[in-house]
Amino acid sequence: MVGAVAEPEDLTLLQLRELRQSISELVGAARDSRQRDQSIERQLAGLHTLIAGMHADTIGLTHGLDAIRDRLERIERRLGLVEAPG
């Protein structure tokens, strides 16, 4: 009879151990997922910084090209290559 009483207890303990192992695996998976999320967030922040820098560079280039166009137009007018507006 002692063996009959011990068997359900062993089964319960075995199930509890399996449950504990499953929970431990889930906690580990959640931790890994959180670390990946944080890594992705850092990469996105880096991309935003890079895009902002590219945007600033584009604005600078546009202003530079505008200045060159204006100078070229003045030179062409002075040399009489185009008619003055107006």
Sine and cosine of phi, psi and omega as CSV:
sin_phi,cos_phi,sin_psi,cos_psi,sin_omega,cos_omega
0.00,0.00,-0.52,0.85,0.00,-1.00
-0.88,0.47,-0.62,0.78,0.02,-1.00
-0.90,0.43,-0.57,0.82,0.00,-1.00
-0.93,0.36,-0.57,0.82,0.01,-1.00
-0.97,0.25,-0.62,0.78,-0.05,-1.00
-0.94,0.35,-0.52,0.86,-0.07,-1.00
-0.89,0.46,-0.76,0.65,0.04,-1.00
-0.88,0.47,-0.59,0.81,0.04,-1.00
-0.90,0.44,-0.66,0.75,0.03,-1.00
-0.90,0.44,-0.64,0.77,0.02,-1.00
-0.90,0.43,-0.66,0.75,0.03,-1.00
-0.90,0.43,-0.71,0.70,0.03,-1.00
-0.88,0.47,-0.66,0.75,0.02,-1.00
-0.88,0.48,-0.70,0.72,0.02,-1.00
-0.91,0.41,-0.63,0.78,0.04,-1.00
-0.90,0.43,-0.65,0.76,0.04,-1.00
-0.90,0.44,-0.68,0.73,0.03,-1.00
-0.90,0.44,-0.64,0.77,0.04,-1.00
-0.90,0.43,-0.69,0.72,0.03,-1.00
-0.88,0.48,-0.68,0.74,0.02,-1.00
-0.89,0.45,-0.69,0.73,0.02,-1.00
-0.89,0.46,-0.67,0.74,0.02,-1.00
-0.90,0.43,-0.67,0.75,0.03,-1.00
-0.88,0.48,-0.66,0.75,0.03,-1.00
-0.91,0.42,-0.65,0.76,0.03,-1.00
-0.90,0.43,-0.66,0.75,0.03,-1.00
-0.89,0.46,-0.69,0.73,0.03,-1.00
-0.89,0.46,-0.67,0.74,0.02,-1.00
-0.91,0.42,-0.64,0.77,0.03,-1.00
-0.91,0.42,-0.64,0.77,0.03,-1.00
-0.89,0.45,-0.72,0.70,0.03,-1.00
-0.88,0.48,-0.67,0.74,0.01,-1.00
-0.89,0.46,-0.67,0.74,0.02,-1.00
-0.89,0.45,-0.65,0.76,0.02,-1.00
-0.91,0.41,-0.65,0.76,0.04,-1.00
-0.91,0.42,-0.66,0.75,0.04,-1.00
-0.87,0.50,-0.70,0.72,0.01,-1.00
-0.90,0.43,-0.62,0.78,0.04,-1.00
-0.90,0.44,-0.68,0.73,0.03,-1.00
-0.90,0.45,-0.66,0.75,0.02,-1.00
-0.89,0.46,-0.65,0.76,0.04,-1.00
-0.90,0.43,-0.66,0.75,0.01,-1.00
-0.91,0.42,-0.65,0.76,0.04,-1.00
-0.90,0.43,-0.65,0.76,0.04,-1.00
-0.88,0.47,-0.64,0.76,0.06,-1.00
-0.89,0.45,-0.65,0.76,0.03,-1.00
-0.91,0.41,-0.65,0.76,0.04,-1.00
-0.88,0.48,-0.67,0.75,0.03,-1.00
-0.90,0.44,-0.69,0.72,0.01,-1.00
-0.89,0.46,-0.70,0.72,0.01,-1.00
-0.90,0.43,-0.65,0.76,0.03,-1.00
-0.88,0.47,-0.65,0.76,0.05,-1.00
-0.90,0.44,-0.66,0.75,0.03,-1.00
-0.91,0.42,-0.61,0.79,0.02,-1.00
-0.90,0.43,-0.69,0.72,0.03,-1.00
-0.89,0.45,-0.65,0.76,0.04,-1.00
-0.89,0.46,-0.66,0.75,0.01,-1.00
-0.89,0.46,-0.67,0.74,0.03,-1.00
-0.89,0.47,-0.69,0.73,0.03,-1.00
-0.88,0.48,-0.68,0.73,0.02,-1.00
-0.90,0.43,-0.65,0.76,0.01,-1.00
-0.89,0.46,-0.70,0.72,0.03,-1.00
-0.89,0.45,-0.65,0.76,0.03,-1.00
-0.89,0.46,-0.69,0.73,0.02,-1.00
-0.91,0.41,-0.62,0.79,0.06,-1.00
-0.88,0.48,-0.68,0.73,0.01,-1.00
-0.90,0.44,-0.66,0.75,0.02,-1.00
-0.90,0.43,-0.68,0.73,0.03,-1.00
-0.87,0.48,-0.69,0.72,0.01,-1.00
-0.89,0.46,-0.69,0.73,0.02,-1.00
-0.90,0.44,-0.68,0.74,0.00,-1.00
-0.89,0.47,-0.67,0.74,0.03,-1.00
-0.89,0.46,-0.66,0.75,0.04,-1.00
-0.89,0.45,-0.68,0.73,0.01,-1.00
-0.89,0.45,-0.70,0.71,0.00,-1.00
-0.88,0.47,-0.64,0.77,0.03,-1.00
-0.91,0.41,-0.69,0.72,-0.01,-1.00
-0.90,0.44,-0.58,0.81,0.01,-1.00
-0.99,0.11,-0.05,1.00,0.00,-1.00
0.96,0.28,0.39,0.92,-0.02,-1.00
-0.99,0.16,-0.35,0.94,0.05,-1.00
-0.67,-0.74,0.38,-0.92,0.04,-1.00
-0.98,0.20,0.58,-0.81,0.04,-1.00
-0.93,0.37,0.62,-0.78,0.00,-1.00
-0.91,0.42,0.57,-0.82,0.17,-0.99
0.96,-0.29,0.00,0.00,0.00,0.00
